Amino acid sequence: MAVTLINQLTGKFDISQYKDTYTAELLKLIHAKAKGEKIKVPEMKIVHSKAKDLMAQLKASLDVKRKKAS
């Protein structure tokens, strides 16, 4: 099952699609804090799953991927 899931999610990797923004965002926060601005902390969103069982979640993810491929 794990190999099937990996094969379904595997594709060509294009590094140009990704950009590291961590340093720039961190510097913005540092400069804002140095100016005395109040920093707004983003809220984390917790997504709950219907299935409590990990195996059921894995099977469901395989089914979703198959439906998208069809």
Backbone as JSON Lines, residues from 0, in Angstrom:
{"i":0,"aa":"M","n":[0.83,-1.19,0.0],"ca":[0.0,0.0,0.0],"c":[0.88,1.26,0.0]}
{"i":1,"aa":"A","n":[1.94,1.23,0.77],"ca":[2.84,2.39,0.83],"c":[3.5,2.65,-0.52]}
{"i":2,"aa":"V","n":[3.92,1.6,-1.19],"ca":[4.56,1.75,-2.5],"c":[3.57,2.33,-3.5]}
{"i":3,"aa":"T","n":[2.34,1.89,-3.46],"ca":[1.3,2.4,-4.35],"c":[1.09,3.89,-4.11]}
{"i":4,"aa":"L","n":[1.02,4.29,-2.85],"ca":[0.83,5.69,-2.51],"c":[2.01,6.53,-3.0]}
{"i":5,"aa":"I","n":[3.22,6.04,-2.8],"ca":[4.41,6.77,-3.25],"c":[4.41,6.9,-4.76]}
{"i":6,"aa":"N","n":[4.08,5.82,-5.47],"ca":[4.06,5.87,-6.93],"c":[3.01,6.85,-7.46]}
{"i":7,"aa":"Q","n":[1.87,6.94,-6.76],"ca":[0.83,7.86,-7.19],"c":[1.23,9.32,-6.98]}
{"i":8,"aa":"L","n":[2.01,9.58,-5.96],"ca":[2.38,10.95,-5.64],"c":[3.71,11.37,-6.25]}
{"i":9,"aa":"T","n":[4.4,10.44,-6.91],"ca":[5.7,10.74,-7.49],"c":[5.54,11.42,-8.85]}
{"i":10,"aa":"G","n":[6.36,12.42,-9.06],"ca":[6.34,13.13,-10.34],"c":[7.67,13.82,-10.55]}
{"i":11,"aa":"K","n":[7.78,14.51,-11.67],"ca":[9.01,15.25,-11.94],"c":[9.13,16.4,-10.97]}
{"i":12,"aa":"F","n":[10.34,16.63,-10.49],"ca":[10.6,17.7,-9.54],"c":[11.25,18.87,-10.26]}
{"i":13,"aa":"D","n":[10.6,20.02,-10.2],"ca":[11.13,21.23,-10.83],"c":[11.42,22.24,-9.73]}
{"i":14,"aa":"I","n":[12.7,22.43,-9.43],"ca":[13.12,23.31,-8.34],"c":[12.71,24.76,-8.58]}
{"i":15,"aa":"S","n":[12.53,25.15,-9.83],"ca":[12.18,26.54,-10.12],"c":[10.78,26.91,-9.63]}
{"i":16,"aa":"Q","n":[9.97,25.93,-9.31],"ca":[8.62,26.2,-8.81],"c":[8.63,26.63,-7.34]}
{"i":17,"aa":"Y","n":[9.75,26.47,-6.68],"ca":[9.82,26.73,-5.25],"c":[10.79,27.87,-4.96]}
{"i":18,"aa":"K","n":[10.42,28.7,-4.0],"ca":[11.27,29.81,-3.61],"c":[11.32,29.86,-2.08]}
{"i":19,"aa":"D","n":[12.51,30.02,-1.55],"ca":[12.68,30.1,-0.11],"c":[12.34,31.51,0.35]}
{"i":20,"aa":"T","n":[11.25,31.65,1.07],"ca":[10.82,32.96,1.55],"c":[11.01,33.13,3.05]}
{"i":21,"aa":"Y","n":[11.53,32.1,3.7],"ca":[11.66,32.12,5.16],"c":[12.53,33.29,5.63]}
{"i":22,"aa":"T","n":[13.71,33.47,5.02],"ca":[14.64,34.51,5.45],"c":[14.04,35.9,5.26]}
{"i":23,"aa":"A","n":[13.41,36.13,4.12],"ca":[12.81,37.44,3.85],"c":[11.69,37.75,4.84]}
{"i":24,"aa":"E","n":[10.85,36.78,5.11],"ca":[9.75,36.97,6.07],"c":[10.28,37.19,7.48]}
{"i":25,"aa":"L","n":[11.32,36.47,7.84],"ca":[11.92,36.62,9.16],"c":[12.52,38.02,9.32]}
{"i":26,"aa":"L","n":[13.21,38.5,8.29],"ca":[13.79,39.84,8.35],"c":[12.71,40.91,8.46]}
{"i":27,"aa":"K","n":[11.57,40.72,7.78],"ca":[10.45,41.66,7.91],"c":[9.98,41.73,9.35]}
{"i":28,"aa":"L","n":[9.84,40.56,9.99],"ca":[9.4,40.52,11.38],"c":[10.43,41.18,12.3]}
{"i":29,"aa":"I","n":[11.69,40.93,12.06],"ca":[12.75,41.51,12.9],"c":[12.75,43.03,12.78]}
{"i":30,"aa":"H","n":[12.64,43.54,11.55],"ca":[12.63,44.99,11.35],"c":[11.39,45.63,11.97]}
{"i":31,"aa":"A","n":[10.24,44.98,11.82],"ca":[9.01,45.5,12.41],"c":[9.12,45.53,13.93]}
{"i":32,"aa":"K","n":[9.66,44.47,14.5],"ca":[9.82,44.4,15.96],"c":[10.8,45.46,16.44]}
{"i":33,"aa":"A","n":[11.87,45.7,15.67],"ca":[12.86,46.71,16.04],"c":[12.26,48.12,16.01]}
{"i":34,"aa":"K","n":[11.26,48.34,15.15],"ca":[10.59,49.64,15.08],"c":[9.54,49.78,16.18]}
{"i":35,"aa":"G","n":[9.31,48.71,16.92],"ca":[8.34,48.76,18.0],"c":[6.93,48.36,17.59]}
{"i":36,"aa":"E","n":[6.79,47.85,16.4],"ca":[5.46,47.42,15.94],"c":[5.05,46.13,16.63]}
{"i":37,"aa":"K","n":[3.76,45.99,16.8],"ca":[3.24,44.77,17.41],"c":[3.1,43.71,16.31]}
{"i":38,"aa":"I","n":[3.61,42.54,16.57],"ca":[3.6,41.45,15.6],"c":[2.33,40.62,15.77]}
{"i":39,"aa":"K","n":[1.63,40.39,14.67],"ca":[0.43,39.56,14.7],"c":[0.85,38.11,14.43]}
{"i":40,"aa":"V","n":[0.54,37.23,15.37],"ca":[0.88,35.82,15.23],"c":[-0.26,35.12,14.49]}
{"i":41,"aa":"P","n":[0.06,34.42,13.38],"ca":[-1.02,33.74,12.65],"c":[-1.58,32.57,13.46]}
{"i":42,"aa":"E","n":[-2.89,32.38,13.31],"ca":[-3.54,31.27,14.01],"c":[-3.31,29.98,13.26]}
{"i":43,"aa":"M","n":[-3.08,28.92,14.0],"ca":[-2.94,27.6,13.38],"c":[-4.32,26.99,13.22]}
{"i":44,"aa":"K","n":[-4.55,26.4,12.08],"ca":[-5.83,25.74,11.84],"c":[-5.63,24.24,11.99]}
{"i":45,"aa":"I","n":[-6.44,23.64,12.83],"ca":[-6.36,22.2,13.04],"c":[-7.46,21.54,12.21]}
{"i":46,"aa":"V","n":[-7.04,20.61,11.38],"ca":[-7.99,19.9,10.52],"c":[-8.19,18.52,11.11]}
{"i":47,"aa":"H","n":[-9.44,18.24,11.46],"ca":[-9.76,16.93,12.03],"c":[-10.21,15.98,10.94]}
{"i":48,"aa":"S","n":[-9.83,14.77,11.07],"ca":[-10.18,13.75,10.1],"c":[-11.36,12.95,10.62]}
{"i":49,"aa":"K","n":[-12.17,12.45,9.69],"ca":[-13.3,11.61,10.08],"c":[-12.82,10.26,10.59]}
{"i":50,"aa":"A","n":[-11.75,9.75,9.99],"ca":[-11.24,8.43,10.36],"c":[-10.26,8.56,11.52]}
{"i":51,"aa":"K","n":[-10.41,7.71,12.5],"ca":[-9.51,7.71,13.66],"c":[-8.35,6.75,13.44]}
{"i":52,"aa":"D","n":[-8.52,5.83,12.52],"ca":[-7.54,4.79,12.27],"c":[-6.59,5.22,11.15]}
{"i":53,"aa":"L","n":[-5.29,5.11,11.38],"ca":[-4.3,5.5,10.39],"c":[-4.43,4.68,9.1]}
{"i":54,"aa":"M","n":[-4.67,3.39,9.22],"ca":[-4.8,2.54,8.04],"c":[-6.0,2.98,7.2]}
{"i":55,"aa":"A","n":[-7.08,3.35,7.85],"ca":[-8.26,3.82,7.13],"c":[-7.96,5.13,6.4]}
{"i":56,"aa":"Q","n":[-7.17,5.99,7.02],"ca":[-6.79,7.25,6.38],"c":[-5.92,7.0,5.16]}
{"i":57,"aa":"L","n":[-4.99,6.05,5.27],"ca":[-4.14,5.72,4.13],"c":[-4.96,5.16,2.97]}
{"i":58,"aa":"K","n":[-5.88,4.26,3.28],"ca":[-6.74,3.7,2.23],"c":[-7.59,4.79,1.58]}
{"i":59,"aa":"A","n":[-8.11,5.7,2.39],"ca":[-8.93,6.79,1.86],"c":[-8.1,7.69,0.95]}
{"i":60,"aa":"S","n":[-6.85,7.94,1.31],"ca":[-6.0,8.78,0.47],"c":[-5.71,8.11,-0.86]}
{"i":61,"aa":"L","n":[-5.57,6.79,-0.86],"ca":[-5.37,6.06,-2.11],"c":[-6.61,6.16,-2.99]}
{"i":62,"aa":"D","n":[-7.78,6.05,-2.4],"ca":[-9.02,6.12,-3.15],"c":[-9.21,7.51,-3.77]}
{"i":63,"aa":"V","n":[-8.88,8.56,-3.03],"ca":[-9.02,9.91,-3.53],"c":[-8.09,10.13,-4.7]}
{"i":64,"aa":"K","n":[-6.87,9.66,-4.59],"ca":[-5.89,9.84,-5.68],"c":[-6.33,9.08,-6.93]}
{"i":65,"aa":"R","n":[-6.91,7.91,-6.77],"ca":[-7.39,7.13,-7.91],"c":[-8.55,7.84,-8.6]}
{"i":66,"aa":"K","n":[-9.44,8.43,-7.81],"ca":[-10.6,9.14,-8.38],"c":[-10.14,10.35,-9.19]}
{"i":67,"aa":"K","n":[-9.1,11.05,-8.71],"ca":[-8.59,12.21,-9.43],"c":[-7.93,11.8,-10.74]}
{"i":68,"aa":"A","n":[-7.27,10.64,-10.74],"ca":[-6.57,10.15,-11.93],"c":[-7.56,9.71,-13.02]}
{"i":69,"aa":"S","n":[-8.75,9.29,-12.6],"ca":[-9.74,8.79,-13.57],"c":[-10.39,9.89,-14.35]}
